[in-house]
Amino acid sequence: MTEHEPIYIDADEEITAVIDKLKEAPGPTVLFVVPKGASLLQSVVNLKLLKKEADDRGKNVALVTGDQVGRNLATQVGILVYQDTEMKEVVPTPLRPDRPSTDDVVELDMSEREKEASRVAVHHYKGEPSSPARSSRPTDIVSVPGRSKKRIIAGLLLFIVALAGLLVFYPKTTIVLGVKSEPFNSSIELTLDKNVTEANKNSSLLPGTDLTLEKEKVTTAQATGKRTVGEKARGMVTVANCYQSITLSLASGTTLTSGGKSFVTTAAVNIPAATIVGSNCTAAGEADVTIEASAVGGDANLGANASLCVTGYSCSGGTYVNATNDTALSGGSSREVTFLRQEDIDTASETAKGELVSEVTKAIQTMAENQNLRVLDAALDTQVTEKTSDKAVGTETNDAQITTKVRIRTLAFRETDYRQLIVDLLSLRLDPGKRLILSGDDEIATSVVEANWEEGFIKIRGDVKTHVADVLDQGEVKALAKNKSVGSAAEALRTLSSVQEVTIATTPRFLNRTALFTRNLVIEEVAQ
């Protein structure tokens, strides 16, 4: 089988259209199936242009045709001609008889020539008196064989017939009609579906090709968390109860303060009753308890004999509760460290995500272009499938390695299939007697309506701006235009109510007359 599907050429298709198909064809080998009498095969120049374009693009071009003249011309310019689209058997090239070399000996049979010469009468003038009425020079007799004359006449007749046939059958005419039109705007919704293989206008389905790509990146996150760590100052204090004449109980964690520094008891303590006379304490009850600073740092290292107040009680006066330390509170120290925060991981991962999305999107676009597919930016589904750190949040560190993985998926489609489906669906909405008039100025704004990745489809909408016009009877148009002078054909076509402008181009250009046969007439319509 051929590597690619053969491309079928119409009989009246111009060389420019064939070259466009060659440019769009995928793969290194392009096979054209050409009917007999096709325009492409009527000129060796056409075939040379096709071969040159193929060579410039690094492609091999081949033909399948039953046109013997076309086969010979194609072979002359180096284009392979096959018997059929299976491309198994090449059409043999006609061989010319070998020419003799300069060293060959050619034997000629002159016997017939000698016999003919013996039958030619020879008149001798020697010895005869000259006649004043005759010239003194002998008359040369030139004889042309009858067979040669017939061949020359036959060749001239064949040339005249061929020229007449060329002038009758070859000329082609392209007629561009500027028709009265009106704007036509509409919105079409259709579904890209990875589970269908061909467009379906009845269900508004368009084949979607699943393109998915995943990529990961490892980046370094700088830790920005700051905190102070160290040891708390500790020591023993003696708490004096000069507050009440019964035992005073202080719970573990009771706060004591001194000089703006805060401490807490590390255990519960019961302080004996005080001796109170009147409103004055004459003898305090005392008990020892260990305390430690509320925060780390050397500032809480109190010297001996410091005075500490107990929160919730008067620190001095007639009745009070306070504490003193016979020995210094010590051991307090501090230092500032850097640690990893969740925000550090998120920032590094978000930066990596942006880079990955850009890289993967470009790769997806390249994949689509290599398959002649279109991708909608709005139809790209981007997911971060992994975001991990080699160190836990809160770890004392200066940095961490963050792994980010991004996956992008989409459904791509062929632009030509999409536009054709849009045209087919729009045509179903037209009033009877109306037809679309398409041009390069038409607009299709495409947007995504819904994406369902689990079921594999995307709904899209095309907002179309184009034109419509009354339907023209192609048969009537060609009947009015064929076999007339260019001016007469244009005048006849302008009698059609919907035609406003007429432009006629003939091939070859020197002919000022439209084609004799309707099959050689090409009618195009443009909006006015």
VEXDREN-2710 file (C-alpha; in Angstrom, 1 decimal):
% VEXDREN-2710
k/r/px/py/pz
1/MET/0.0/0.0/0.0
2/THR/1.1/3.6/-0.5
3/GLU/2.5/5.5/2.5
4/HIS/-0.3/8.1/2.1
5/GLU/-3.7/8.2/0.5
6/PRO/-3.5/9.3/-3.2
7/ILE/-4.6/12.8/-4.1
8/TYR/-7.1/12.9/-7.0
9/ILE/-6.8/15.8/-9.5
10/ASP/-9.7/17.2/-11.5
11/ALA/-9.3/17.5/-15.2
12/ASP/-9.5/21.3/-15.2
13/GLU/-7.4/21.8/-12.1
14/GLU/-4.7/24.4/-12.6
15/ILE/-1.1/23.8/-11.8
16/THR/-1.2/26.4/-8.9
17/ALA/-4.0/24.3/-7.2
18/VAL/-2.0/21.1/-7.7
19/ILE/1.1/22.7/-6.1
20/ASP/-1.0/23.9/-3.1
21/LYS/-2.1/20.3/-2.6
22/LEU/1.6/19.2/-2.8
23/LYS/2.5/21.7/-0.1
24/GLU/-0.3/20.6/2.2
25/ALA/0.3/16.8/1.7
26/PRO/2.0/15.1/4.6
27/GLY/4.9/12.6/4.3
28/PRO/7.9/12.4/1.9
29/THR/6.0/10.8/-1.0
30/VAL/3.0/12.4/-2.7
31/LEU/1.0/10.4/-5.3
32/PHE/-1.4/12.2/-7.7
33/VAL/-4.1/10.4/-9.7
34/VAL/-4.6/12.4/-12.9
35/PRO/-7.4/11.8/-15.5
36/LYS/-6.8/11.7/-19.2
37/GLY/-6.7/15.1/-20.8
38/ALA/-6.1/16.9/-17.6
39/SER/-4.6/20.4/-17.7
40/LEU/-1.7/19.3/-15.6
41/LEU/-0.6/16.8/-18.4
42/GLN/-1.0/19.2/-21.3
43/SER/2.3/21.1/-20.8
44/VAL/5.8/19.9/-19.9
45/VAL/6.2/23.3/-18.1
46/ASN/3.4/22.3/-15.6
47/LEU/5.2/19.1/-14.8
48/LYS/8.6/20.8/-14.5
49/LEU/7.0/23.3/-12.0
50/LEU/5.5/20.4/-10.0
51/LYS/8.8/18.5/-10.0
52/LYS/10.8/21.6/-8.9
53/GLU/8.3/22.4/-6.0
54/ALA/8.6/18.8/-4.9
55/ASP/12.4/18.9/-5.0
56/ASP/12.5/22.2/-3.1
57/ARG/10.4/20.7/-0.3
58/GLY/12.4/17.4/-0.2
59/LYS/9.4/15.4/-1.4
60/ASN/9.0/12.6/-4.0
61/VAL/6.2/13.2/-6.4
62/ALA/4.6/10.4/-8.5
63/LEU/1.6/10.1/-10.9
64/VAL/-1.0/7.5/-11.8
65/THR/-2.6/8.3/-15.2
66/GLY/-3.9/6.6/-18.3
67/ASP/-2.9/9.5/-20.4
68/GLN/0.0/8.2/-22.6
69/VAL/1.2/11.7/-23.6
70/GLY/1.1/12.7/-20.0
71/ARG/3.1/9.6/-19.0
72/ASN/5.8/10.4/-21.5
73/LEU/6.1/14.1/-20.5
74/ALA/6.2/13.1/-16.8
75/THR/9.0/10.6/-17.4
76/GLN/11.0/13.2/-19.3
77/VAL/11.1/15.6/-16.3
78/GLY/11.9/12.8/-13.9
79/ILE/8.5/12.1/-12.4
80/LEU/7.7/8.4/-11.7
81/VAL/4.5/7.1/-13.2
82/TYR/2.9/4.0/-11.7
83/GLN/0.3/1.6/-13.1
84/ASP/-2.0/2.0/-10.1
85/THR/-2.2/3.5/-6.6
86/GLU/-0.5/0.4/-5.1
87/MET/2.8/1.9/-6.4
88/LYS/4.2/-1.5/-7.1
89/GLU/4.8/-1.4/-10.8
90/VAL/6.3/1.6/-12.6
91/VAL/5.1/2.4/-16.1
92/PRO/8.0/1.5/-18.5
93/THR/9.8/4.4/-20.2
94/PRO/9.6/4.3/-24.0
95/LEU/13.0/3.5/-25.4
96/ARG/14.5/5.2/-28.4
97/PRO/16.4/3.0/-31.0
98/ASP/20.1/3.0/-30.3
99/ARG/22.1/5.3/-32.6
100/PRO/25.1/3.9/-34.3
101/SER/28.5/5.1/-33.0
102/THR/31.1/6.6/-35.2
103/ASP/33.1/3.3/-35.1
104/ASP/30.2/1.2/-36.5
105/VAL/30.3/0.1/-40.2
106/VAL/27.0/0.7/-42.0
107/GLU/26.4/-1.3/-45.1
108/LEU/24.1/0.3/-47.7
109/ASP/22.4/-1.7/-50.5
110/MET/22.8/0.6/-53.6
111/SER/21.4/-1.9/-56.1
112/GLU/18.0/-0.3/-56.3
113/ARG/19.5/3.1/-56.6
114/GLU/21.6/1.9/-59.5
115/LYS/18.6/0.4/-61.3
116/GLU/16.7/3.7/-60.9
117/ALA/19.7/5.6/-62.3
118/SER/19.8/3.4/-65.4
119/ARG/16.2/4.4/-66.2
120/VAL/17.1/8.2/-66.2
121/ALA/17.7/9.5/-69.7
122/VAL/21.0/11.4/-70.0
123/HIS/21.3/13.9/-72.8
124/HIS/24.8/14.8/-74.0
125/TYR/25.4/18.2/-75.6
126/LYS/29.0/17.6/-76.8
127/GLY/29.4/18.1/-80.5
128/GLU/25.9/19.6/-81.1
129/PRO/25.5/23.1/-82.4
130/SER/24.2/25.5/-80.0
131/SER/20.8/26.9/-80.6
132/PRO/20.2/30.6/-79.9
133/ALA/16.9/29.7/-78.4
134/ARG/18.4/27.4/-75.8
135/SER/20.7/28.2/-72.9
136/SER/24.2/26.8/-73.0
137/ARG/23.8/25.5/-69.4
138/PRO/22.2/22.1/-68.9
139/THR/18.9/22.1/-66.9
140/ASP/19.2/20.3/-63.5
141/ILE/16.4/17.9/-62.8
142/VAL/15.5/17.5/-59.0
143/SER/13.3/14.6/-58.2
144/VAL/11.3/14.3/-54.9
145/PRO/10.1/10.8/-54.2
146/GLY/6.3/10.5/-53.9
147/ARG/6.4/8.8/-50.5
148/SER/8.3/11.8/-49.0
149/LYS/5.7/14.2/-50.3
150/LYS/2.9/12.2/-48.7
151/ARG/4.7/12.2/-45.4
152/ILE/5.2/16.0/-45.4
153/ILE/1.6/16.6/-46.3
154/ALA/0.4/14.1/-43.6
155/GLY/2.6/15.8/-41.0
156/LEU/1.2/19.2/-41.9
157/LEU/-2.3/17.9/-41.7
158/LEU/-1.6/16.3/-38.4
159/PHE/-0.1/19.6/-37.0
160/ILE/-3.1/21.6/-38.2
161/VAL/-5.5/19.1/-36.6
162/ALA/-3.6/19.1/-33.4
163/LEU/-3.4/22.9/-33.3
164/ALA/-7.2/23.0/-34.0
165/GLY/-7.9/20.5/-31.2
166/LEU/-5.7/22.4/-28.8
167/LEU/-7.5/25.6/-29.5
168/VAL/-10.9/23.9/-29.1
169/PHE/-10.3/21.7/-26.1
170/TYR/-7.5/23.3/-24.1
171/PRO/-8.8/26.9/-23.5
172/LYS/-10.2/27.4/-20.0
173/THR/-12.1/30.3/-18.5
174/THR/-12.4/31.5/-14.9
175/ILE/-15.3/33.7/-14.2
176/VAL/-15.6/35.7/-10.9
177/LEU/-19.0/37.0/-10.2
178/GLY/-19.5/39.8/-7.7
179/VAL/-23.0/38.9/-6.3
180/LYS/-25.3/41.0/-4.3
181/SER/-25.0/39.7/-0.7
182/GLU/-26.0/40.5/2.9
183/PRO/-24.2/39.9/6.2
184/PHE/-24.9/36.7/8.0
185/ASN/-23.8/36.2/11.6
186/SER/-24.5/33.1/13.6
187/SER/-23.1/31.0/16.5
188/ILE/-22.5/27.3/16.1
189/GLU/-21.8/24.9/19.1
190/LEU/-20.1/21.6/18.4
191/THR/-18.3/19.0/20.4
192/LEU/-14.7/17.8/20.1
193/ASP/-14.7/14.1/21.0
194/LYS/-11.7/11.9/21.2
195/ASN/-13.9/8.9/20.7
196/VAL/-15.1/9.8/17.2
197/THR/-13.1/9.4/14.0
198/GLU/-14.9/11.7/11.5
199/ALA/-17.0/14.8/11.5
200/ASN/-20.8/14.4/11.8
201/LYS/-23.0/17.4/11.0
202/ASN/-26.1/15.6/12.3
203/SER/-24.7/15.3/15.8
204/SER/-22.3/18.3/15.6
205/LEU/-19.3/16.1/16.4
206/LEU/-15.7/16.8/15.4
207/PRO/-12.8/14.3/16.0
208/GLY/-10.5/15.4/18.8
209/THR/-7.0/14.2/19.1
210/ASP/-5.8/13.7/22.7
211/LEU/-2.5/15.5/23.4
212/THR/-1.1/15.0/26.9
213/LEU/2.3/15.9/28.2
214/GLU/3.8/15.9/31.7
215/LYS/7.1/17.4/32.8
216/GLU/8.8/18.1/36.2
217/LYS/11.3/20.6/37.5
218/VAL/13.4/20.7/40.7
219/THR/14.1/24.1/42.1
220/THR/15.7/25.6/45.2
221/ALA/13.5/27.3/47.8
222/GLN/15.1/29.9/50.1
223/ALA/14.0/29.6/53.7
224/THR/12.7/32.8/55.1
225/GLY/11.3/31.8/58.5
226/LYS/13.1/33.5/61.5
227/ARG/12.8/32.5/65.2
228/THR/14.8/32.8/68.4
229/VAL/15.9/29.5/70.1
230/GLY/17.9/28.8/73.2
231/GLU/17.6/28.0/76.9
232/LYS/15.5/29.6/79.7
233/ALA/17.1/30.9/82.9
234/ARG/16.2/28.8/86.0
235/GLY/16.7/28.8/89.7
236/MET/15.2/28.5/93.2
237/VAL/13.2/31.2/94.9
238/THR/11.7/31.5/98.4
239/VAL/8.1/32.6/98.4
240/ALA/6.9/34.5/101.5
241/ASN/3.2/34.4/102.5
242/CYS/2.5/37.6/104.5
243/TYR/-0.9/37.8/103.0
244/GLN/-3.2/35.4/105.0
245/SER/-3.1/33.5/108.2
246/ILE/-3.9/30.2/106.5
247/THR/-1.8/28.2/104.0
248/LEU/-1.4/29.8/100.6
249/SER/-1.4/27.4/97.6
250/LEU/0.3/28.5/94.3
251/ALA/-0.4/26.3/91.2
252/SER/2.4/25.3/88.8
253/GLY/2.8/27.9/86.2
254/THR/2.1/30.8/88.5
255/THR/3.7/33.9/87.1
256/LEU/6.4/35.9/88.9
257/THR/7.9/39.2/87.6
258/SER/11.0/41.2/88.2
259/GLY/12.3/44.2/86.4
260/GLY/10.1/43.6/83.3
261/LYS/11.1/39.9/83.1
262/SER/8.6/37.1/83.5
263/PHE/9.0/33.7/85.2
264/VAL/6.7/30.8/86.1
265/THR/6.8/28.2/88.8
266/THR/7.6/24.7/87.5
267/ALA/5.6/23.0/90.3
268/ALA/2.8/23.7/92.7
269/VAL/3.8/24.9/96.1
270/ASN/2.0/25.3/99.5
271/ILE/3.2/28.3/101.6
272/PRO/2.5/28.1/105.4
273/ALA/0.2/30.6/107.1
274/ALA/1.4/34.1/108.1
275/THR/1.2/35.6/111.6
276/ILE/-0.9/38.7/111.2
277/VAL/-1.6/41.1/114.1
278/GLY/-4.3/43.6/113.3
279/SER/-3.6/44.6/109.8
280/ASN/0.1/43.9/109.9
281/CYS/2.0/40.7/109.1
282/THR/4.5/40.0/111.9
283/ALA/5.8/36.7/110.6
284/ALA/5.6/35.4/107.0
285/GLY/5.2/31.8/106.1
286/GLU/7.9/30.7/103.6
287/ALA/8.4/27.9/101.0
288/ASP/10.9/27.2/98.3
289/VAL/10.0/26.6/94.6
290/THR/11.8/26.4/91.3
291/ILE/11.0/28.9/88.6
292/GLU/12.1/29.4/85.0
293/ALA/12.0/32.3/82.6
294/SER/8.9/32.6/80.3
295/ALA/11.2/33.1/77.3
296/VAL/14.7/32.0/76.3
297/GLY/17.5/34.4/76.5
298/GLY/20.3/35.6/78.8
299/ASP/18.3/38.7/79.9
300/ALA/16.5/36.5/82.4
301/ASN/19.6/35.5/84.3
302/LEU/18.8/37.4/87.5
303/GLY/21.5/38.0/90.1
304/ALA/21.1/36.8/93.7
305/ASN/18.7/38.5/96.2
306/ALA/16.4/39.9/93.5
307/SER/12.8/40.7/94.5
308/LEU/10.0/39.0/92.5
309/CYS/6.3/39.8/92.7
310/VAL/3.6/37.1/92.5
311/THR/0.9/37.9/90.0
312/GLY/-2.4/38.4/91.7
313/TYR/-1.0/39.5/95.0
314/SER/0.3/42.7/96.5
315/CYS/4.1/42.7/96.4
316/SER/4.6/45.0/99.4
317/GLY/2.8/46.8/102.3
318/GLY/1.1/45.5/105.4
319/THR/0.2/42.2/103.7
320/TYR/1.9/40.8/100.7
321/VAL/3.2/37.8/98.7
322/ASN/6.6/38.0/97.1
323/ALA/9.7/35.9/96.5
324/THR/13.5/36.3/96.6
325/ASN/16.3/34.2/95.3
326/ASP/19.3/33.5/97.5
327/THR/21.3/32.4/94.4
328/ALA/21.3/33.8/90.9
329/LEU/19.0/32.5/88.2
330/SER/21.2/31.2/85.4
331/GLY/21.4/29.2/82.2
332/GLY/19.4/31.6/80.0
333/SER/20.7/31.9/76.4
334/SER/19.3/32.6/72.9
335/ARG/20.2/32.7/69.1
336/GLU/18.2/33.4/65.9
337/VAL/17.8/30.6/63.4
338/THR/16.3/30.4/59.9
339/PHE/13.6/27.8/59.1
340/LEU/11.5/26.6/56.2
341/ARG/8.0/27.9/55.9
342/GLN/5.1/26.6/53.8
343/GLU/5.1/29.9/52.0
344/ASP/8.7/29.3/50.9
345/ILE/7.6/25.9/49.3
346/ASP/4.6/27.5/47.6
347/THR/6.6/30.4/46.1
348/ALA/9.3/28.2/44.6
349/SER/6.7/25.7/43.3
350/GLU/4.6/28.5/41.7
351/THR/7.7/29.9/39.9
352/ALA/8.5/26.4/38.6
353/LYS/4.9/25.9/37.5
354/GLY/5.0/29.1/35.4
355/GLU/8.2/27.9/33.6
356/LEU/6.8/24.4/33.1
357/VAL/3.5/25.6/31.7
358/SER/5.3/27.7/29.1
359/GLU/7.6/24.8/28.1
360/VAL/4.9/22.2/28.0
361/THR/2.5/24.5/26.1
362/LYS/5.1/25.0/23.4
363/ALA/5.7/21.3/23.2
364/ILE/2.0/20.6/22.9
365/GLN/1.8/23.2/20.1
366/THR/4.7/21.6/18.3
367/MET/3.1/18.2/18.6
368/ALA/-0.1/19.6/17.1
369/GLU/1.7/21.4/14.2
370/ASN/3.5/18.2/13.3
371/GLN/0.1/16.5/12.9
372/ASN/-1.5/19.5/11.1
373/LEU/-3.7/20.1/14.1
374/ARG/-5.0/23.2/15.9
375/VAL/-5.0/23.7/19.6
376/LEU/-7.2/26.2/21.5
377/ASP/-5.4/28.0/24.3
378/ALA/-8.6/28.0/26.3
379/ALA/-8.8/24.2/25.9
380/LEU/-5.5/23.5/27.7
381/ASP/-6.1/21.7/31.0
382/THR/-3.2/22.5/33.3
383/GLN/-2.7/20.5/36.5
384/VAL/0.1/20.5/39.1
385/THR/0.4/16.8/39.8
386/GLU/3.2/17.0/42.3
387/LYS/4.6/19.5/44.8
388/THR/7.1/18.1/47.3
389/SER/10.0/19.3/49.4
390/ASP/13.0/17.3/50.6
391/LYS/12.6/19.0/54.0
392/ALA/9.6/19.4/56.3
393/VAL/8.1/22.7/57.1
394/GLY/9.7/24.2/60.3
395/THR/13.0/22.5/59.6
396/GLU/15.9/24.8/60.6
397/THR/17.6/25.3/57.2
398/ASN/18.7/27.9/54.7
399/ASP/17.0/26.2/51.7
400/ALA/15.2/23.2/50.4
401/GLN/14.8/21.3/47.1
402/ILE/11.3/21.5/45.7
403/THR/10.0/19.1/43.0
404/THR/7.1/20.4/40.9
405/LYS/5.4/18.4/38.2
406/VAL/2.9/19.8/35.7
407/ARG/0.6/18.0/33.3
408/ILE/-1.1/19.7/30.3
409/ARG/-3.7/18.0/28.2
410/THR/-6.0/19.1/25.4
411/LEU/-8.0/17.9/22.4
412/ALA/-6.7/19.2/19.1
413/PHE/-8.5/19.2/15.8
414/ARG/-8.0/19.7/12.0
415/GLU/-8.7/23.3/11.0
416/THR/-10.1/22.2/7.6
417/ASP/-12.5/19.7/9.2
418/TYR/-13.6/22.4/11.7
419/ARG/-14.3/25.0/9.1
420/GLN/-16.1/22.5/6.9
421/LEU/-18.3/21.4/9.7
422/ILE/-19.1/25.0/10.6
423/VAL/-20.1/25.6/6.9
424/ASP/-22.2/22.5/6.8
425/LEU/-24.0/23.4/10.0
426/LEU/-24.5/27.0/8.9
427/SER/-25.9/25.8/5.6
428/LEU/-28.6/24.0/7.4
429/ARG/-29.8/27.3/8.9
430/LEU/-30.1/29.2/5.6
431/ASP/-33.5/30.1/4.1
432/PRO/-34.4/28.2/0.9
433/GLY/-32.8/29.8/-2.1
434/LYS/-29.9/31.2/-0.1
435/ARG/-26.3/30.1/-0.1
436/LEU/-23.1/31.0/1.8
437/ILE/-20.6/33.3/0.1
438/LEU/-17.3/32.5/1.8
439/SER/-14.2/34.7/1.6
440/GLY/-10.9/35.3/3.3
441/ASP/-12.5/38.2/5.3
442/ASP/-14.9/35.8/7.1
443/GLU/-14.4/35.6/10.9
444/ILE/-14.8/32.6/13.2
445/ALA/-14.2/33.5/16.9
446/THR/-13.8/30.2/18.7
447/SER/-14.3/29.8/22.5
448/VAL/-14.6/26.9/25.0
449/VAL/-18.0/26.3/26.5
450/GLU/-17.4/23.2/28.6
451/ALA/-14.6/20.6/29.1
452/ASN/-15.2/17.1/30.4
453/TRP/-11.8/15.3/30.7
454/GLU/-13.2/12.2/32.3
455/GLU/-15.4/11.5/29.3
456/GLY/-13.0/13.0/26.8
457/PHE/-14.9/15.8/25.1
458/ILE/-14.8/19.6/24.9
459/LYS/-17.8/21.7/23.8
460/ILE/-16.7/24.8/21.7
461/ARG/-18.6/27.6/20.1
462/GLY/-17.8/29.3/16.8
463/ASP/-19.2/32.9/16.4
464/VAL/-19.2/33.3/12.6
465/LYS/-19.4/36.5/10.5
466/THR/-19.9/35.8/6.7
467/HIS/-22.3/36.6/3.9
468/VAL/-25.2/35.0/2.1
469/ALA/-26.6/35.5/-1.4
470/ASP/-29.3/34.1/-3.7
471/VAL/-28.5/30.8/-5.2
472/LEU/-27.2/31.0/-8.8
473/ASP/-28.0/28.3/-11.3
474/GLN/-24.6/27.1/-12.4
475/GLY/-26.0/25.6/-15.5
476/GLU/-27.6/28.8/-16.5
477/VAL/-24.4/30.8/-15.8
478/LYS/-22.3/28.5/-17.9
479/ALA/-24.8/28.5/-20.7
480/LEU/-24.8/32.3/-20.8
481/ALA/-21.0/32.5/-20.7
482/LYS/-19.6/29.7/-23.0
483/ASN/-18.2/30.2/-26.4
484/LYS/-18.5/34.0/-26.5
485/SER/-16.1/36.9/-26.7
486/VAL/-15.1/38.1/-23.2
487/GLY/-17.1/41.3/-23.6
488/SER/-20.3/39.5/-24.8
489/ALA/-20.0/36.9/-22.0
490/ALA/-19.7/39.6/-19.4
491/GLU/-22.6/41.5/-20.8
492/ALA/-24.8/38.4/-20.8
493/LEU/-23.9/37.5/-17.2
494/ARG/-24.8/41.0/-16.0
495/THR/-28.4/40.4/-17.0
496/LEU/-28.6/38.1/-13.9
497/SER/-30.4/40.0/-11.2
498/SER/-28.0/39.1/-8.4
499/VAL/-24.8/39.7/-10.4
500/GLN/-23.2/43.1/-9.9
501/GLU/-19.6/42.7/-11.2
502/VAL/-18.1/40.2/-13.7
503/THR/-14.4/39.4/-14.1
504/ILE/-13.3/37.0/-16.8
505/ALA/-9.8/35.4/-17.2
506/THR/-9.0/33.1/-20.1
507/THR/-6.2/30.6/-20.5
508/PRO/-4.3/31.0/-22.7
509/ARG/-4.4/34.7/-22.2
510/PHE/-4.2/35.8/-25.8
511/LEU/-7.6/34.3/-26.4
512/ASN/-10.4/36.8/-26.1
513/ARG/-13.0/34.2/-26.0
514/THR/-14.6/32.0/-23.4
515/ALA/-14.2/28.2/-23.4
516/LEU/-16.3/26.1/-25.8
517/PHE/-17.2/23.4/-23.3
518/THR/-18.9/24.1/-20.0
519/ARG/-16.5/21.7/-18.2
520/ASN/-13.7/24.2/-19.0
521/LEU/-15.7/27.0/-17.3
522/VAL/-14.9/27.7/-13.6
523/ILE/-17.4/29.9/-11.8
524/GLU/-16.5/31.7/-8.5
525/GLU/-18.6/34.0/-6.4
526/VAL/-17.5/36.9/-4.2
527/ALA/-19.7/39.0/-1.9
528/GLN/-20.5/42.5/-2.9
END
